[in-house]
Amino acid sequence: MSTAPGLGRGLSAGIAVLVGALLVLAVSGTARAQDKKMKKMLMQLQEMNQADGYLEAHRDVENPPELLGGPISFTVQQNSGGVFVGLPDKRELDSDVFGTPDMPLAFTGTPGMTGVPVPFRETENGEFTQLDRNTPFGNKSTAMPNGTMMLKAADVTATDAATTEDEVTFKASWEDADGNTYAVRCCEMLATAGPEFPTFGGVVTNHLLHGFSGVGTPLMPTEYTYAAFWGMGAVLKNGEVVDKPRIVHGMLTEYVRTEGYELASDSEVTPTRKHFHLMVAPFMPVQHKFEHDNVSTGFTLPNGKELPFWHVMFENLDIDSERGE
C-alpha cells in the first residue's frame, strides 16, 4: 500500500518529534535521578558531621565554666587604610588538609562550611587539585579604600553552652570605587553553641581554626587564631540595612596570604605577621545544621551578579588585650 508523499513526510516529522520528546524526558529523568542522588549524599554527609556528639553534650548547659586563668578582654581596630575583599574563586586543595583521592579527608558536614565532598573536587595525576566551583575562599580579591573597623570583645566562657558571658561589639566599613559605603555590625546575639563546630560561647582566644582543626571551613588554611567570634549581625550599604540577621565571623590570625595575595596552603602560612578577617558567609544555621543562603551585599560584580558574601581582610591594625576582670 502506498502513502501520499505529504502524509509520509508528516508521519516522519511526527516520529522525529516523538523521539526527540522521549530523549528529552530520558535526559530530564536521568538529571532528576542524579540530582536526587546528590541531595541524598549531601544529607548523609551532614549527618556524618564529626562534632555532633560534642556539640550535643554542650549546647544545653546553663552554667558553663569560665576560661582557665580568667577572662581575656581585647580590642582590635583599623582607623585608616584600605581593605582586601575576597571574590568568588575555586580554592586550591591542600593535600595536608584534604588528603588524596585514595584517602580523602575533610569531607563531612555541610559542603563549603564544614567539609568538601569528594565529588566537588577536581583531580589530576592521583591528586586533588582544586574545588570544582567558586567559594569565598581563593586567590581572587580586590582592594577597596577607606577601611575602618573596631572590635571590642571579652572571652569569658570557655565552652559551647546555652548561655555565655562572652561579649562582642563590632563594626566595620569600607568603600567601593563609586563611593558606596559597605558596613557590617555585630553582635545582637552571640553564637553560644555552634551548629556543626564549636564556637566556645561565641568568642575564642588562642586557638587553631580552619584547615585540619575541624573548627570552621577547611577551605581556609589552618591558622593560629589570637581571637575570633561568631554572632548575629547586619549588613549595610550606604547606611541602610540590606540583610539581617546574618551570621558574622571575625578573627585575628597569623598571616595566610602569599605573593600576589593568594590564599596560602598550610605550609605557606606566615606565623610572624597578623591580619583580621571578616566573613559574612552564604550560609545560615537551621536546626543545628547550615543551609546555603546568599548574602545580600549590594555590591555588583563585573559579570553583573551580586557578590553573595563578604570576605574582607584588614591589615593596618592596632591591638590591645588584658587578662583578668
C-alpha positions as protocol buffer text, in pm:
chain_id: "A"
residue {
  index: 1
  type: MET
  ca { x: 0 y: 0 z: 0 }
}
residue {
  index: 2
  type: SER
  ca { x: 137 y: 340 z: -92 }
}
residue {
  index: 3
  type: THR
  ca { x: 121 y: 654 z: 119 }
}
residue {
  index: 4
  type: ALA
  ca { x: 71 y: 1003 z: -10 }
}
residue {
  index: 5
  type: PRO
  ca { x: 402 y: 1200 z: -10 }
}
residue {
  index: 6
  type: GLY
  ca { x: 266 y: 1472 z: 219 }
}
residue {
  index: 7
  type: LEU
  ca { x: 134 y: 1216 z: 465 }
}
residue {
  index: 8
  type: GLY
  ca { x: 468 y: 1032 z: 468 }
}
residue {
  index: 9
  type: ARG
  ca { x: 655 y: 1349 z: 546 }
}
residue {
  index: 10
  type: GLY
  ca { x: 404 y: 1427 z: 821 }
}
residue {
  index: 11
  type: LEU
  ca { x: 450 y: 1084 z: 979 }
}
residue {
  index: 12
  type: SER
  ca { x: 829 y: 1117 z: 965 }
}
residue {
  index: 13
  type: ALA
  ca { x: 816 y: 1459 z: 1126 }
}
residue {
  index: 14
  type: GLY
  ca { x: 579 y: 1331 z: 1394 }
}
residue {
  index: 15
  type: ILE
  ca { x: 805 y: 1037 z: 1473 }
}
residue {
  index: 16
  type: ALA
  ca { x: 1106 y: 1269 z: 1493 }
}
residue {
  index: 17
  type: VAL
  ca { x: 924 y: 1496 z: 1737 }
}
residue {
  index: 18
  type: LEU
  ca { x: 817 y: 1196 z: 1945 }
}
residue {
  index: 19
  type: VAL
  ca { x: 1170 y: 1056 z: 1956 }
}
residue {
  index: 20
  type: GLY
  ca { x: 1306 y: 1398 z: 2049 }
}
residue {
  index: 21
  type: ALA
  ca { x: 1050 y: 1433 z: 2327 }
}
residue {
  index: 22
  type: LEU
  ca { x: 1137 y: 1088 z: 2461 }
}
residue {
  index: 23
  type: LEU
  ca { x: 1506 y: 1177 z: 2459 }
}
residue {
  index: 24
  type: VAL
  ca { x: 1435 y: 1499 z: 2649 }
}
residue {
  index: 25
  type: LEU
  ca { x: 1229 y: 1305 z: 2902 }
}
residue {
  index: 26
  type: ALA
  ca { x: 1503 y: 1045 z: 2937 }
}
residue {
  index: 27
  type: VAL
  ca { x: 1772 y: 1309 z: 2990 }
}
residue {
  index: 28
  type: SER
  ca { x: 1547 y: 1502 z: 3227 }
}
residue {
  index: 29
  type: GLY
  ca { x: 1469 y: 1185 z: 3419 }
}
residue {
  index: 30
  type: THR
  ca { x: 1838 y: 1099 z: 3444 }
}
residue {
  index: 31
  type: ALA
  ca { x: 1917 y: 1452 z: 3564 }
}
residue {
  index: 32
  type: ARG
  ca { x: 1643 y: 1431 z: 3828 }
}
residue {
  index: 33
  type: ALA
  ca { x: 1772 y: 1094 z: 3943 }
}
residue {
  index: 34
  type: GLN
  ca { x: 2126 y: 1229 z: 3966 }
}
residue {
  index: 35
  type: ASP
  ca { x: 2003 y: 1538 z: 4150 }
}
residue {
  index: 36
  type: LYS
  ca { x: 1811 y: 1320 z: 4395 }
}
residue {
  index: 37
  type: LYS
  ca { x: 2117 y: 1101 z: 4448 }
}
residue {
  index: 38
  type: MET
  ca { x: 2335 y: 1408 z: 4508 }
}
residue {
  index: 39
  type: LYS
  ca { x: 2090 y: 1554 z: 4762 }
}
residue {
  index: 40
  type: LYS
  ca { x: 2080 y: 1222 z: 4946 }
}
residue {
  index: 41
  type: MET
  ca { x: 2460 y: 1211 z: 4957 }
}
residue {
  index: 42
  type: LEU
  ca { x: 2484 y: 1567 z: 5089 }
}
residue {
  index: 43
  type: MET
  ca { x: 2228 y: 1493 z: 5362 }
}
residue {
  index: 44
  type: GLN
  ca { x: 2427 y: 1184 z: 5462 }
}
residue {
  index: 45
  type: LEU
  ca { x: 2747 y: 1389 z: 5480 }
}
residue {
  index: 46
  type: GLN
  ca { x: 2574 y: 1642 z: 5706 }
}
residue {
  index: 47
  type: GLU
  ca { x: 2460 y: 1360 z: 5935 }
}
residue {
  index: 48
  type: MET
  ca { x: 2820 y: 1232 z: 5950 }
}
residue {
  index: 49
  type: ASN
  ca { x: 2948 y: 1564 z: 6089 }
}
residue {
  index: 50
  type: GLN
  ca { x: 3219 y: 1471 z: 6338 }
}
residue {
  index: 51
  type: ALA
  ca { x: 3147 y: 1738 z: 6600 }
}
residue {
  index: 52
  type: ASP
  ca { x: 2778 y: 1649 z: 6651 }
}
residue {
  index: 53
  type: GLY
  ca { x: 2833 y: 1442 z: 6966 }
}
residue {
  index: 54
  type: TYR
  ca { x: 3047 y: 1705 z: 7134 }
}
residue {
  index: 55
  type: LEU
  ca { x: 2803 y: 1982 z: 7046 }
}
residue {
  index: 56
  type: GLU
  ca { x: 2505 y: 1781 z: 7172 }
}
residue {
  index: 57
  type: ALA
  ca { x: 2675 y: 1742 z: 7510 }
}
residue {
  index: 58
  type: HIS
  ca { x: 2732 y: 2117 z: 7545 }
}
residue {
  index: 59
  type: ARG
  ca { x: 2452 y: 2315 z: 7379 }
}
residue {
  index: 60
  type: ASP
  ca { x: 2204 y: 2288 z: 7670 }
}
residue {
  index: 61
  type: VAL
  ca { x: 2448 y: 2367 z: 7953 }
}
residue {
  index: 62
  type: GLU
  ca { x: 2317 y: 2663 z: 8154 }
}
residue {
  index: 63
  type: ASN
  ca { x: 2623 y: 2737 z: 8369 }
}
residue {
  index: 64
  type: PRO
  ca { x: 2932 y: 2679 z: 8156 }
}
residue {
  index: 65
  type: PRO
  ca { x: 3283 y: 2704 z: 8303 }
}
residue {
  index: 66
  type: GLU
  ca { x: 3493 y: 3015 z: 8267 }
}
residue {
  index: 67
  type: LEU
  ca { x: 3821 y: 3038 z: 8082 }
}
residue {
  index: 68
  type: LEU
  ca { x: 4115 y: 2891 z: 8276 }
}
residue {
  index: 69
  type: GLY
  ca { x: 4314 y: 3178 z: 8423 }
}
residue {
  index: 70
  type: GLY
  ca { x: 4030 y: 3425 z: 8391 }
}
residue {
  index: 71
  type: PRO
  ca { x: 3871 y: 3638 z: 8119 }
}
residue {
  index: 72
  type: ILE
  ca { x: 4062 y: 3798 z: 7833 }
}
residue {
  index: 73
  type: SER
  ca { x: 3949 y: 4140 z: 7709 }
}
residue {
  index: 74
  type: PHE
  ca { x: 4078 y: 4279 z: 7382 }
}
residue {
  index: 75
  type: THR
  ca { x: 4033 y: 4543 z: 7115 }
}
residue {
  index: 76
  type: VAL
  ca { x: 4135 y: 4524 z: 6750 }
}
residue {
  index: 77
  type: GLN
  ca { x: 4094 y: 4831 z: 6530 }
}
residue {
  index: 78
  type: GLN
  ca { x: 4188 y: 4983 z: 6197 }
}
residue {
  index: 79
  type: ASN
  ca { x: 4145 y: 5358 z: 6177 }
}
residue {
  index: 80
  type: SER
  ca { x: 4265 y: 5417 z: 5820 }
}
residue {
  index: 81
  type: GLY
  ca { x: 4386 y: 5239 z: 5509 }
}
residue {
  index: 82
  type: GLY
  ca { x: 4234 y: 5001 z: 5261 }
}
residue {
  index: 83
  type: VAL
  ca { x: 4096 y: 4650 z: 5277 }
}
residue {
  index: 84
  type: PHE
  ca { x: 4118 y: 4344 z: 5057 }
}
residue {
  index: 85
  type: VAL
  ca { x: 3782 y: 4198 z: 4955 }
}
residue {
  index: 86
  type: GLY
  ca { x: 3773 y: 3833 z: 4854 }
}
residue {
  index: 87
  type: LEU
  ca { x: 3597 y: 3747 z: 4527 }
}
residue {
  index: 88
  type: PRO
  ca { x: 3443 y: 3416 z: 4415 }
}
residue {
  index: 89
  type: ASP
  ca { x: 3713 y: 3169 z: 4314 }
}
residue {
  index: 90
  type: LYS
  ca { x: 3800 y: 2799 z: 4304 }
}
residue {
  index: 91
  type: ARG
  ca { x: 4011 y: 2705 z: 4606 }
}
residue {
  index: 92
  type: GLU
  ca { x: 4329 y: 2505 z: 4550 }
}
residue {
  index: 93
  type: LEU
  ca { x: 4313 y: 2192 z: 4768 }
}
residue {
  index: 94
  type: ASP
  ca { x: 4599 y: 2128 z: 5011 }
}
residue {
  index: 95
  type: SER
  ca { x: 4676 y: 1755 z: 5046 }
}
residue {
  index: 96
  type: ASP
  ca { x: 4768 y: 1810 z: 5412 }
}
residue {
  index: 97
  type: VAL
  ca { x: 4407 y: 1912 z: 5475 }
}
residue {
  index: 98
  type: PHE
  ca { x: 4207 y: 1726 z: 5208 }
}
residue {
  index: 99
  type: GLY
  ca { x: 4413 y: 1409 z: 5164 }
}
residue {
  index: 100
  type: THR
  ca { x: 4421 y: 1225 z: 4831 }
}
residue {
  index: 101
  type: PRO
  ca { x: 4158 y: 1056 z: 4611 }
}
residue {
  index: 102
  type: ASP
  ca { x: 4263 y: 724 z: 4765 }
}
residue {
  index: 103
  type: MET
  ca { x: 4242 y: 857 z: 5122 }
}
residue {
  index: 104
  type: PRO
  ca { x: 4027 y: 1173 z: 5128 }
}
residue {
  index: 105
  type: LEU
  ca { x: 3993 y: 1393 z: 5436 }
}
residue {
  index: 106
  type: ALA
  ca { x: 3758 y: 1675 z: 5545 }
}
residue {
  index: 107
  type: PHE
  ca { x: 3450 y: 1567 z: 5350 }
}
residue {
  index: 108
  type: THR
  ca { x: 3173 y: 1550 z: 5614 }
}
residue {
  index: 109
  type: GLY
  ca { x: 2937 y: 1827 z: 5724 }
}
residue {
  index: 110
  type: THR
  ca { x: 2771 y: 2098 z: 5516 }
}
residue {
  index: 111
  type: PRO
  ca { x: 2963 y: 2141 z: 5188 }
}
residue {
  index: 112
  type: GLY
  ca { x: 3177 y: 2454 z: 5191 }
}
residue {
  index: 113
  type: MET
  ca { x: 3104 y: 2537 z: 5553 }
}
residue {
  index: 114
  type: THR
  ca { x: 3235 y: 2232 z: 5736 }
}
residue {
  index: 115
  type: GLY
  ca { x: 3357 y: 1990 z: 5470 }
}
residue {
  index: 116
  type: VAL
  ca { x: 3414 y: 1944 z: 5098 }
}
residue {
  index: 117
  type: PRO
  ca { x: 3251 y: 1638 z: 4934 }
}
residue {
  index: 118
  type: VAL
  ca { x: 3486 y: 1433 z: 4719 }
}
residue {
  index: 119
  type: PRO
  ca { x: 3264 y: 1474 z: 4405 }
}
residue {
  index: 120
  type: PHE
  ca { x: 3321 y: 1852 z: 4433 }
}
residue {
  index: 121
  type: ARG
  ca { x: 3700 y: 1809 z: 4395 }
}
residue {
  index: 122
  type: GLU
  ca { x: 3894 y: 1812 z: 4069 }
}
residue {
  index: 123
  type: THR
  ca { x: 4179 y: 1563 z: 4033 }
}
residue {
  index: 124
  type: GLU
  ca { x: 4495 y: 1523 z: 3826 }
}
residue {
  index: 125
  type: ASN
  ca { x: 4771 y: 1259 z: 3843 }
}
residue {
  index: 126
  type: GLY
  ca { x: 4621 y: 1098 z: 4152 }
}
residue {
  index: 127
  type: GLU
  ca { x: 4595 y: 1423 z: 4350 }
}
residue {
  index: 128
  type: PHE
  ca { x: 4320 y: 1666 z: 4435 }
}
residue {
  index: 129
  type: THR
  ca { x: 4383 y: 1997 z: 4256 }
}
residue {
  index: 130
  type: GLN
  ca { x: 4103 y: 2244 z: 4323 }
}
residue {
  index: 131
  type: LEU
  ca { x: 3736 y: 2277 z: 4407 }
}
residue {
  index: 132
  type: ASP
  ca { x: 3510 y: 2248 z: 4104 }
}
residue {
  index: 133
  type: ARG
  ca { x: 3307 y: 2557 z: 4200 }
}
residue {
  index: 134
  type: ASN
  ca { x: 3354 y: 2909 z: 4333 }
}
residue {
  index: 135
  type: THR
  ca { x: 3351 y: 2989 z: 4704 }
}
residue {
  index: 136
  type: PRO
  ca { x: 3458 y: 3288 z: 4918 }
}
residue {
  index: 137
  type: PHE
  ca { x: 3799 y: 3123 z: 4957 }
}
residue {
  index: 138
  type: GLY
  ca { x: 4054 y: 3155 z: 4679 }
}
residue {
  index: 139
  type: ASN
  ca { x: 4318 y: 3372 z: 4518 }
}
residue {
  index: 140
  type: LYS
  ca { x: 4095 y: 3643 z: 4370 }
}
residue {
  index: 141
  type: SER
  ca { x: 4046 y: 3969 z: 4557 }
}
residue {
  index: 142
  type: THR
  ca { x: 4014 y: 4341 z: 4503 }
}
residue {
  index: 143
  type: ALA
  ca { x: 4140 y: 4635 z: 4708 }
}
residue {
  index: 144
  type: MET
  ca { x: 3892 y: 4891 z: 4839 }
}
residue {
  index: 145
  type: PRO
  ca { x: 3969 y: 5221 z: 5016 }
}
residue {
  index: 146
  type: ASN
  ca { x: 3869 y: 5381 z: 5346 }
}
residue {
  index: 147
  type: GLY
  ca { x: 3852 y: 5065 z: 5550 }
}
residue {
  index: 148
  type: THR
  ca { x: 3787 y: 5100 z: 5921 }
}
residue {
  index: 149
  type: MET
  ca { x: 3694 y: 4852 z: 6190 }
}
residue {
  index: 150
  type: MET
  ca { x: 3655 y: 4830 z: 6565 }
}
residue {
  index: 151
  type: LEU
  ca { x: 3625 y: 4510 z: 6764 }
}
residue {
  index: 152
  type: LYS
  ca { x: 3585 y: 4523 z: 7139 }
}
residue {
  index: 153
  type: ALA
  ca { x: 3533 y: 4184 z: 7299 }
}
residue {
  index: 154
  type: ALA
  ca { x: 3575 y: 3966 z: 7605 }
}
residue {
  index: 155
  type: ASP
  ca { x: 3640 y: 3591 z: 7618 }
}
residue {
  index: 156
  type: VAL
  ca { x: 3493 y: 3474 z: 7948 }
}
residue {
  index: 157
  type: THR
  ca { x: 3308 y: 3148 z: 7881 }
}
residue {
  index: 158
  type: ALA
  ca { x: 3530 y: 2851 z: 7795 }
}
residue {
  index: 159
  type: THR
  ca { x: 3298 y: 2616 z: 7607 }
}
residue {
  index: 160
  type: ASP
  ca { x: 2986 y: 2594 z: 7396 }
}
residue {
  index: 161
  type: ALA
  ca { x: 2672 y: 2625 z: 7606 }
}
residue {
  index: 162
  type: ALA
  ca { x: 2316 y: 2756 z: 7619 }
}
residue {
  index: 163
  type: THR
  ca { x: 2439 y: 3077 z: 7783 }
}
residue {
  index: 164
  type: THR
  ca { x: 2756 y: 3283 z: 7770 }
}
residue {
  index: 165
  type: GLU
  ca { x: 2937 y: 3565 z: 7945 }
}
residue {
  index: 166
  type: ASP
  ca { x: 3135 y: 3645 z: 7630 }
}
residue {
  index: 167
  type: GLU
  ca { x: 3084 y: 3992 z: 7480 }
}
residue {
  index: 168
  type: VAL
  ca { x: 3135 y: 4142 z: 7133 }
}
residue {
  index: 169
  type: THR
  ca { x: 3087 y: 4488 z: 6986 }
}
residue {
  index: 170
  type: PHE
  ca { x: 3194 y: 4502 z: 6624 }
}
residue {
  index: 171
  type: LYS
  ca { x: 3163 y: 4748 z: 6339 }
}
residue {
  index: 172
  type: ALA
  ca { x: 3346 y: 4771 z: 6008 }
}
residue {
  index: 173
  type: SER
  ca { x: 3310 y: 4970 z: 5687 }
}
residue {
  index: 174
  type: TRP
  ca { x: 3482 y: 5023 z: 5350 }
}
residue {
  index: 175
  type: GLU
  ca { x: 3407 y: 5191 z: 5016 }
}
residue {
  index: 176
  type: ASP
  ca { x: 3399 y: 5088 z: 4652 }
}
residue {
  index: 177
  type: ALA
  ca { x: 3534 y: 5286 z: 4355 }
}
residue {
  index: 178
  type: ASP
  ca { x: 3197 y: 5459 z: 4309 }
}
residue {
  index: 179
  type: GLY
  ca { x: 3193 y: 5590 z: 4666 }
}
residue {
  index: 180
  type: ASN
  ca { x: 2936 y: 5346 z: 4804 }
}
residue {
  index: 181
  type: THR
  ca { x: 2995 y: 5256 z: 5167 }
}
residue {
  index: 182
  type: TYR
  ca { x: 2950 y: 4898 z: 5287 }
}
residue {
  index: 183
  type: ALA
  ca { x: 2934 y: 4802 z: 5653 }
}
residue {
  index: 184
  type: VAL
  ca { x: 2881 y: 4513 z: 5891 }
}
residue {
  index: 185
  type: ARG
  ca { x: 2761 y: 4540 z: 6250 }
}
residue {
  index: 186
  type: CYS
  ca { x: 2763 y: 4272 z: 6521 }
}
residue {
  index: 187
  type: CYS
  ca { x: 2660 y: 4122 z: 6757 }
}
residue {
  index: 188
  type: GLU
  ca { x: 2297 y: 4141 z: 6862 }
}
residue {
  index: 189
  type: MET
  ca { x: 2336 y: 3781 z: 6977 }
}
residue {
  index: 190
  type: LEU
  ca { x: 2640 y: 3556 z: 7005 }
}
residue {
  index: 191
  type: ALA
  ca { x: 2650 y: 3202 z: 6872 }
}
residue {
  index: 192
  type: THR
  ca { x: 2685 y: 3045 z: 7215 }
}
residue {
  index: 193
  type: ALA
  ca { x: 2700 y: 2696 z: 7062 }
}
residue {
  index: 194
  type: GLY
  ca { x: 2795 y: 2609 z: 6707 }
}
residue {
  index: 195
  type: PRO
  ca { x: 2566 y: 2422 z: 6466 }
}
residue {
  index: 196
  type: GLU
  ca { x: 2841 y: 2200 z: 6322 }
}
residue {
  index: 197
  type: PHE
  ca { x: 3161 y: 2302 z: 6501 }
}
residue {
  index: 198
  type: PRO
  ca { x: 3237 y: 2461 z: 6840 }
}
residue {
  index: 199
  type: THR
  ca { x: 3212 y: 2836 z: 6890 }
}
residue {
  index: 200
  type: PHE
  ca { x: 3326 y: 2833 z: 7255 }
}
residue {
  index: 201
  type: GLY
  ca { x: 3047 y: 3054 z: 7385 }
}
residue {
  index: 202
  type: GLY
  ca { x: 3077 y: 3296 z: 7093 }
}
residue {
  index: 203
  type: VAL
  ca { x: 3434 y: 3417 z: 7149 }
}
residue {
  index: 204
  type: VAL
  ca { x: 3755 y: 3213 z: 7145 }
}
residue {
  index: 205
  type: THR
  ca { x: 4116 y: 3315 z: 7204 }
}
residue {
  index: 206
  type: ASN
  ca { x: 4449 y: 3146 z: 7136 }
}
residue {
  index: 207
  type: HIS
  ca { x: 4324 y: 2850 z: 6935 }
}
residue {
  index: 208
  type: LEU
  ca { x: 4373 y: 2681 z: 6597 }
}
residue {
  index: 209
  type: LEU
  ca { x: 4091 y: 2738 z: 6347 }
}
residue {
  index: 210
  type: HIS
  ca { x: 4009 y: 2611 z: 5998 }
}
residue {
  index: 211
  type: GLY
  ca { x: 4222 y: 2375 z: 5791 }
}
residue {
  index: 212
  type: PHE
  ca { x: 4267 y: 2043 z: 5969 }
}
residue {
  index: 213
  type: SER
  ca { x: 4135 y: 2178 z: 6302 }
}
residue {
  index: 214
  type: GLY
  ca { x: 3769 y: 2090 z: 6244 }
}
residue {
  index: 215
  type: VAL
  ca { x: 3665 y: 2439 z: 6361 }
}
residue {
  index: 216
  type: GLY
  ca { x: 3527 y: 2630 z: 6064 }
}
residue {
  index: 217
  type: THR
  ca { x: 3566 y: 2562 z: 5695 }
}
residue {
  index: 218
  type: PRO
  ca { x: 3871 y: 2361 z: 5585 }
}
residue {
  index: 219
  type: LEU
  ca { x: 3888 y: 2582 z: 5275 }
}
residue {
  index: 220
  type: MET
  ca { x: 4081 y: 2835 z: 5484 }
}
residue {
  index: 221
  type: PRO
  ca { x: 4429 y: 2720 z: 5585 }
}
residue {
  index: 222
  type: THR
  ca { x: 4495 y: 2602 z: 5938 }
}
residue {
  index: 223
  type: GLU
  ca { x: 4578 y: 2921 z: 6127 }
}
residue {
  index: 224
  type: TYR
  ca { x: 4669 y: 3017 z: 6479 }
}
residue {
  index: 225
  type: THR
  ca { x: 4390 y: 3247 z: 6587 }
}
residue {
  index: 226
  type: TYR
  ca { x: 4458 y: 3504 z: 6855 }
}
residue {
  index: 227
  type: ALA
  ca { x: 4089 y: 3591 z: 6883 }
}
residue {
  index: 228
  type: ALA
  ca { x: 3767 y: 3508 z: 6698 }
}
residue {
  index: 229
  type: PHE
  ca { x: 3393 y: 3550 z: 6734 }
}
residue {
  index: 230
  type: TRP
  ca { x: 3066 y: 3425 z: 6584 }
}
residue {
  index: 231
  type: GLY
  ca { x: 2739 y: 3613 z: 6622 }
}
residue {
  index: 232
  type: MET
  ca { x: 2430 y: 3754 z: 6454 }
}
residue {
  index: 233
  type: GLY
  ca { x: 2462 y: 4092 z: 6288 }
}
residue {
  index: 234
  type: ALA
  ca { x: 2359 y: 4311 z: 5997 }
}
residue {
  index: 235
  type: VAL
  ca { x: 2492 y: 4402 z: 5652 }
}
residue {
  index: 236
  type: LEU
  ca { x: 2453 y: 4763 z: 5534 }
}
residue {
  index: 237
  type: LYS
  ca { x: 2503 y: 4969 z: 5218 }
}
residue {
  index: 238
  type: ASN
  ca { x: 2516 y: 5349 z: 5237 }
}
residue {
  index: 239
  type: GLY
  ca { x: 2374 y: 5336 z: 5588 }
}
residue {
  index: 240
  type: GLU
  ca { x: 2073 y: 5119 z: 5502 }
}
residue {
  index: 241
  type: VAL
  ca { x: 2037 y: 4760 z: 5622 }
}
residue {
  index: 242
  type: VAL
  ca { x: 2036 y: 4528 z: 5319 }
}
residue {
  index: 243
  type: ASP
  ca { x: 2049 y: 4193 z: 5501 }
}
residue {
  index: 244
  type: LYS
  ca { x: 1966 y: 4097 z: 5859 }
}
residue {
  index: 245
  type: PRO
  ca { x: 2013 y: 3881 z: 6054 }
}
residue {
  index: 246
  type: ARG
  ca { x: 2333 y: 3726 z: 5920 }
}
residue {
  index: 247
  type: ILE
  ca { x: 2590 y: 3514 z: 6096 }
}
residue {
  index: 248
  type: VAL
  ca { x: 2909 y: 3718 z: 6123 }
}
residue {
  index: 249
  type: HIS
  ca { x: 3252 y: 3567 z: 6189 }
}
residue {
  index: 250
  type: GLY
  ca { x: 3563 y: 3768 z: 6262 }
}
residue {
  index: 251
  type: MET
  ca { x: 3913 y: 3654 z: 6354 }
}
residue {
  index: 252
  type: LEU
  ca { x: 4259 y: 3790 z: 6423 }
}
residue {
  index: 253
  type: THR
  ca { x: 4506 y: 3534 z: 6290 }
}
residue {
  index: 254
  type: GLU
  ca { x: 4857 y: 3472 z: 6172 }
}
residue {
  index: 255
  type: TYR
  ca { x: 4908 y: 3577 z: 5809 }
}
residue {
  index: 256
  type: VAL
  ca { x: 4763 y: 3340 z: 5549 }
}
residue {
  index: 257
  type: ARG
  ca { x: 4826 y: 3523 z: 5221 }
}
residue {
  index: 258
  type: THR
  ca { x: 5123 y: 3479 z: 4988 }
}
residue {
  index: 259
  type: GLU
  ca { x: 5273 y: 3665 z: 4692 }
}
residue {
  index: 260
  type: GLY
  ca { x: 5001 y: 3818 z: 4478 }
}
residue {
  index: 261
  type: TYR
  ca { x: 4768 y: 3795 z: 4779 }
}
residue {
  index: 262
  type: GLU
  ca { x: 4694 y: 3431 z: 4702 }
}
residue {
  index: 263
  type: LEU
  ca { x: 4540 y: 3223 z: 4981 }
}
residue {
  index: 264
  type: ALA
  ca { x: 4811 y: 3013 z: 5144 }
}
residue {
  index: 265
  type: SER
  ca { x: 4831 y: 2640 z: 5193 }
}
residue {
  index: 266
  type: ASP
  ca { x: 4922 y: 2525 z: 5544 }
}
residue {
  index: 267
  type: SER
  ca { x: 5295 y: 2515 z: 5465 }
}
residue {
  index: 268
  type: GLU
  ca { x: 5285 y: 2874 z: 5335 }
}
residue {
  index: 269
  type: VAL
  ca { x: 5139 y: 3045 z: 5644 }
}
residue {
  index: 270
  type: THR
  ca { x: 5348 y: 3331 z: 5790 }
}
residue {
  index: 271
  type: PRO
  ca { x: 5344 y: 3296 z: 6173 }
}
residue {
  index: 272
  type: THR
  ca { x: 5517 y: 3631 z: 6242 }
}
residue {
  index: 273
  type: ARG
  ca { x: 5251 y: 3854 z: 6083 }
}
residue {
  index: 274
  type: LYS
  ca { x: 4886 y: 3915 z: 6168 }
}
residue {
  index: 275
  type: HIS
  ca { x: 4570 y: 4026 z: 5990 }
}
residue {
  index: 276
  type: PHE
  ca { x: 4198 y: 4039 z: 6064 }
}
residue {
  index: 277
  type: HIS
  ca { x: 3934 y: 3857 z: 5861 }
}
residue {
  index: 278
  type: LEU
  ca { x: 3565 y: 3947 z: 5843 }
}
residue {
  index: 279
  type: MET
  ca { x: 3338 y: 3680 z: 5699 }
}
residue {
  index: 280
  type: VAL
  ca { x: 2966 y: 3701 z: 5628 }
}
residue {
  index: 281
  type: ALA
  ca { x: 2922 y: 3361 z: 5467 }
}
residue {
  index: 282
  type: PRO
  ca { x: 2648 y: 3248 z: 5225 }
}
residue {
  index: 283
  type: PHE
  ca { x: 2510 y: 3011 z: 5489 }
}
residue {
  index: 284
  type: MET
  ca { x: 2268 y: 3035 z: 5780 }
}
residue {
  index: 285
  type: PRO
  ca { x: 2221 y: 2800 z: 6077 }
}
residue {
  index: 286
  type: VAL
  ca { x: 1900 y: 2595 z: 6072 }
}
residue {
  index: 287
  type: GLN
  ca { x: 1829 y: 2332 z: 6339 }
}
residue {
  index: 288
  type: HIS
  ca { x: 2192 y: 2257 z: 6427 }
}
residue {
  index: 289
  type: LYS
  ca { x: 2296 y: 2249 z: 6059 }
}
residue {
  index: 290
  type: PHE
  ca { x: 2394 y: 2505 z: 5798 }
}
residue {
  index: 291
  type: GLU
  ca { x: 2192 y: 2579 z: 5485 }
}
residue {
  index: 292
  type: HIS
  ca { x: 2311 y: 2773 z: 5180 }
}
residue {
  index: 293
  type: ASP
  ca { x: 2171 y: 3127 z: 5177 }
}
residue {
  index: 294
  type: ASN
  ca { x: 2341 y: 3400 z: 4973 }
}
residue {
  index: 295
  type: VAL
  ca { x: 2411 y: 3731 z: 5143 }
}
residue {
  index: 296
  type: SER
  ca { x: 2252 y: 4048 z: 5003 }
}
residue {
  index: 297
  type: THR
  ca { x: 2564 y: 4265 z: 4991 }
}
residue {
  index: 298
  type: GLY
  ca { x: 2456 y: 4531 z: 4743 }
}
residue {
  index: 299
  type: PHE
  ca { x: 2792 y: 4502 z: 4564 }
}
residue {
  index: 300
  type: THR
  ca { x: 2778 y: 4417 z: 4192 }
}
residue {
  index: 301
  type: LEU
  ca { x: 3049 y: 4202 z: 4035 }
}
residue {
  index: 302
  type: PRO
  ca { x: 3185 y: 4271 z: 3682 }
}
residue {
  index: 303
  type: ASN
  ca { x: 2960 y: 3993 z: 3547 }
}
residue {
  index: 304
  type: GLY
  ca { x: 2653 y: 4183 z: 3669 }
}
residue {
  index: 305
  type: LYS
  ca { x: 2578 y: 3946 z: 3956 }
}
residue {
  index: 306
  type: GLU
  ca { x: 2566 y: 4043 z: 4321 }
}
residue {
  index: 307
  type: LEU
  ca { x: 2857 y: 3937 z: 4540 }
}
residue {
  index: 308
  type: PRO
  ca { x: 2692 y: 3667 z: 4758 }
}
residue {
  index: 309
  type: PHE
  ca { x: 2920 y: 3705 z: 5064 }
}
residue {
  index: 310
  type: TRP
  ca { x: 3164 y: 3938 z: 5235 }
}
residue {
  index: 311
  type: HIS
  ca { x: 3519 y: 3817 z: 5299 }
}
residue {
  index: 312
  type: VAL
  ca { x: 3717 y: 4125 z: 5397 }
}
residue {
  index: 313
  type: MET
  ca { x: 4076 y: 4147 z: 5524 }
}
residue {
  index: 314
  type: PHE
  ca { x: 4211 y: 4431 z: 5740 }
}
residue {
  index: 315
  type: GLU
  ca { x: 4587 y: 4470 z: 5786 }
}
residue {
  index: 316
  type: ASN
  ca { x: 4659 y: 4816 z: 5934 }
}
residue {
  index: 317
  type: LEU
  ca { x: 4581 y: 4707 z: 6289 }
}
residue {
  index: 318
  type: ASP
  ca { x: 4614 y: 4833 z: 6645 }
}
residue {
  index: 319
  type: ILE
  ca { x: 4574 y: 4554 z: 6901 }
}
residue {
  index: 320
  type: ASP
  ca { x: 4535 y: 4569 z: 7280 }
}
residue {
  index: 321
  type: SER
  ca { x: 4450 y: 4298 z: 7531 }
}
residue {
  index: 322
  type: GLU
  ca { x: 4450 y: 4228 z: 7902 }
}
residue {
  index: 323
  type: ARG
  ca { x: 4375 y: 3935 z: 8129 }
}
residue {
  index: 324
  type: GLY
  ca { x: 4151 y: 3945 z: 8432 }
}
residue {
  index: 325
  type: GLU
  ca { x: 3827 y: 4113 z: 8532 }
}
